[in-house]
Amino acid sequence: IGVSDDGEPTAKPLWLTLREQGRKVVAASFPGADGADVLKPGSAEVLQSHTLRTVDYTVPFGGYGEVGSRGFQLTAAEFMPASEVLTAQLEQNGTRSFSPARQTRKPIDRFILDNKLYKLQLVAIDRTDDQQANYDTLVFFDPNQGLQPESTQLPKTGSTVMSVSEASKPFYIEGSPEAGTRFYVSEIAPDLSRVRFARYSVNYLPRHAATAREVAEINQNIGFLPPQPDYRITQRSNPALSISPIWSWRRCTRIRCGSLWTIRRGWRCGRSSKTAMPIWS
């Protein structure tokens, strides 16, 4: 009992036959063509060599950063006036607030990625020029990086600026192995008495010697690997994702998002209860 290499495999990867015939093969996000050596758990013994798992142009299968999706609910008590530094950074980035900006008193999220601790924080701003304090926008940022302007240099994104029910937006994690996530905001009370949003899982394209060039080209021209469909959401296995505003299920509009059916405005259709499971698009 244990892990071993079958000395007489019943089949071999299709690309081996194709390459033997002089053909060029491209494989994208196919687990068996990731250009990696498969090692026996807990040892350096190679069970399957990268030579059997590399084609002419290999895009490795996306990696999960071991940071699952999470939902958040904040109240006004968790905000305080934004510091002078953050207020100045907002102005420098061209992000105007018609009411005094307010920041969270402490990081909203902490997680370990590639053996490094990351923290996320947010600032609430008012982009409605109506002489009233109507906070309607959140700016997500890494406190170690400060508020950054929107970046045009992929895979970087800068800080993520989001309003209610916009399509989810990407957030690149600076200093990571070119990993990122996305945010979706489902509710912002004008007085910040209730603020609800979700952070998707963290994903990236792993680099191997055989795929370093291709991964670099993708990250620099397309961006980091977006969060993949997360079974933790559909199976309700993450308690933190039970947070969502109440929308009548009758108002649902089914849309296609990647390889997962999701619901605009957060509710899963097909159930008569208004406490249906929340999903973010």
N, C-alpha and C positions, 0 to 999 in steps of 0.2 A: 504494500500500500504506500502511495506517495506520488510525487510528480516525476515523470521521466519522459524521454523522447522516444516515440515509437520508431523503432529501427526500420520498420517496413510500412510506411504510410500508404493508405489505400488510395490517396489522391495527392496531387501536387497543385500548387497555385497555377491558375490559367496563364498568368503572365510569363511563367517560365517557358511554357510551350511557345507562346507568341514570340518571345524574345529569341528563342532558339531558331525561329523561322525568320529572324531578321526584322521583326516588327518593333515599332516604338510603342511603349505602353505608358499611359498616364493613369494614376490612381489617386482619387481625392477622398479623404476621410474614410478610407477603407481600413478596418483594424488590422488586417493581415498584411498590409503594404505600408507600414509605418516606418520602415527603415531602421527598426530597433532590434537589438539582440534580446531575445526572451531568456531571462535568467531564472534559475531555480530559486524559489523563495528562500531568502536567508543566506544565499551563497552567491558565488561568482560563476557558478557552472552555467554554461550556455546550453539551453535546451533547443533553441532554434536560432540559427545565425541570421544576421541582418541581410546576408547575401540572398537568402530565400524570401526576404520581405521587402526588397527594394526594387522598384521599377525605374524606367528612364526619367520620369518626373513624378516624385512622390510628395503628396501633401498628407501629412500624418493625421490620424484620427484625433479629433479635438480632445483636450485634456480637461478633466474636472478638477478645480482647485481645492476640493474638499471644503468649500464654503458654500453652503446651501442657501436657497432663497429664504427671505425673511420679511415679515410684515411689521409695521411700526404704527403706534398710535401715541401722539404727544398731546399735551395740554398747554395752555398759556403759561402755567407755572414753570414749565421747563424751558422757557425762553427768557432772555434778558436783553437789554440794549446792546446792539453790536458795538464792538470796540472801535476805537478811532482807526486802527490799522485796517480792519475789515471794511469799514465805511469808506476809507480812502481807496481801497482796492476795488470796491464796487464802482466808484466814480471813474477810476482809471480804466476799468473794463467796459465803461459805457452802460452799466446796468443801473438805471436810476430808480430810486424808491421815493414815492411821494409822501410816505410816512417814515418815521425813523426805523431803520432796519433793526431786526431783532435776531439774535443768534441763540442757538441752544447752549445751555449752561455747561454742558459736557458733551463729549462725543456720543453720537447716537448709535454707533456701531463699532465693534472691535472684532477682528478676526486674524487668524494666523495663515499666512500664505508663503510657501517656500521658506519656512522657518523664520519668518519675519512678522512682527506685529504691525497691523495697519489699523488706523482709526478714521472714521468718517464723521463729519459734522455738517450742519446746515445753517443757512441764514434765510429768514423770511423777509420778503420785501413786498411793497405795495406799488403796483404799476398802474393803478387806477387814479387818474387825476380828477377826483371829485370832492376834494376838501374834507374827506373822511378817512379814517384808518380802516382800510379794507385790504388786508393782506391776502394776496392771491397767487404768490409765486414763491417757490423754494429754490435755493441755490445749494447744491451738494458739493462738498469739497473735502480735501484732505488737509487737516489743520497743519501738518508739517509742510505742506506746499503753499498754503494760503489760497485765496480766491484767484483763480487763473482765468485769463480770457479764453474764449473759444479758440481751439487750435485748428489750424489747417494742415498741420504736419502729422499725418497718421503714423502710428496708431493713437497718438495723444488726442484727447478731446477737450482738455481744460476742465473747468468746473461745469457741472451740469445744471442748467437753468430750466425749471419745469413749472407749468401751471396745471390746474386740475384737468384730468381726462385727456391730456395730450397723449399721443402715442408715446410709448416708452422711449427713453433716450439713453445713449451709451455713456459710460463713465470709465475712463481708462485709469488704472491703478499705477501711479508713478512709482518707479523703483521695483516693480514686480517683473516676473518673467514674461512681460508683454501680455498681461492678463487684464480682463475688464469685466464689467457687469453692466446692468441697466437699471434705471429707476422708473417707477410708475407712480404718479400721485393721484389718489382717488378722492381726497377731500381736504379742503383748507377752509376752516371757519374764518370769517373776516377778522375776528378778534383772537384767532389762534386757540380758541377754546377746545377745538378738536382738529388735529392734523393727522391724516392717514396716508401712508404710502408704502410701497414695497420695493425691496432690493432683490434683484434676481440673483441666481447663482453666479459664481465666478468661474470663468473658463479661459482657456488659452490654447495655443497650438504648441505642443511640445517640440523641442528641437533635438535632433540627433545629427550625427556627423553627415549622414546621407541626405538630410532634409533641411539643413541650416539655410541654404541659399533660397529654397522655395518658401520656407516660413518667413524669412526676412522680406521677400518680395511681396508676400500676401499682407503682412502687417503694415508695410510701408505704402502700399497702393490701395488696399481695400480696408484695412483696419484689423483690430484684434478679433479673435473668434467670438461671435456673439453668444450669449447664454443659450444653451440648448433647452429643448422642452424638458421641463422638470417634473418627474413623476410625483415628487413630494407635494406638488400643488394639487394634482388631480386626485391623488389618494388621500389627501388631507392628513398626511403623516407629519407635517410640521405645524405644531400648535401656533407658532407665531404668524402663520398665514391665515388664521381665522379672523384677522382684522380687515374689515372692509365696510364701506358705507352701505346702507340699506337701499337697494334699488328693487323695484318690483320686477319679478321675473318676466312679466308680460312685456316689459320694455326692452328685453334682450334682443340684440341683433348679432347673429352668428357670423363670425369672420374667420378667415383662414390666417393663421400666424405660424409660419414655419411648418412643422409636421404635427402641430397640435391645434385642435379646434378650441378657440377661446372666445370669450364674450366681451364685446365692447361695453364699458362701464361696469365690468366686474362680476356679473352673475352668470352662472351656468344654467342654461335652459333645460327644459324637460322635467322640471319638478314644480309642483304646485305651491310649495312652501316658500314664503319670503325669506326664509333662513337658508336658502340654497347656498351651495358651496361657492366661495369667492374665487375668481380667477382673474388675473390681470392680463390685458393685451399688451 
